[in-house]
Amino acid sequence: MRTRWFVLAGLGVALLLAGVVSIYASASPDGLSKVSEDHGFAGTEHTRDGLLDYDSATGVVGVLVVLGLAGGITYAVRRRRPQDEQS
């Protein structure tokens, strides 16, 4: 029962950070953007359309995808054990 509460609390914190706190992230350019601006080739990039725009919804979707993958891999690995090793 403790593990379940720990996982749910961790999930809650991750969703809170991805969905709410990310809104307040810095609007300043990151390192790569800053270097491209300093060297004068910032406007030469080619834009690509993604599945989602980069916002808080993307962070929440990312958390849920990682949770699904990690849970699926954990479930698959635990199911592969022979019966005599489980006890």
N, C-alpha and C positions, 0 to 999 in steps of 0.2 A: 504493500500500500504506500510506503514511503517513496519508493521509486516512481510510482505513478504521479504523485504530487510534485516531486522534483522535476520530472520531465514536463509536466504541465506548466510549472512555474517558469522553467527555462524557455518553453515555447512562448509563453506570454511575454517574457522579457524580450525575446528575439523579435516577436511581432510588433511590440511597442517601439523598439529601436528602429526597425525597418519602416514602420508605417507613420510614426509620429515624429521621432527625433530626427529622422532624415530630412524632414522639411526644413529644419534649421541648419542644415549643412552649409558650409561656406560656398558662396557664389564665386569666390576667387578661382582662377584657373589652377588646375593641378600642374605638376612638374612638367609633363610632356607638352601641355598647352602653353605653358609659360616659355619653354625653350623655343617652341615653334613661333611664338609671337616675337621673341627676342631676335631670332634669326631671320624673320621676315617671310616665312613660308606657311604661316597659319591659315591663309586664305586658299591654299592650293589643295586642301583635302577634298576627297569625294565622299559625299554623304550617302549613307545606306539606310534604308528603311528597316526597322526591326519589328518584332512582334508587339512590343510595348514601348511607350515613351519612358524615359528615365524619370521616374517620380516615386512617390511612396508606394503606389500600387505595385510597382516593379519589385520593390524590396519585399513586400508581403508575399508576392508570388514566388520570389526566390527562396524565401524561408520555407514556404510550403513544399516547393519542389525538392529542396535539400532534405527536409524531414521525410518526405515520401521515399526518396532514394535510399536514405540511411535506414529507414524502417524496413523497406523491402529487402535490402541486402542483409540486414540483421535477421529478418524472418527466414530468408532463404538459407543462410548459414546455419542457423539453429535447427532447421528442419533436416539438414543433411547428416546430423550426428546419428550414429547407430543407437538403438534403444538402450543397450547396456551402458553406454557412457553418460547418459542423461541423469542417472541416479547417483 
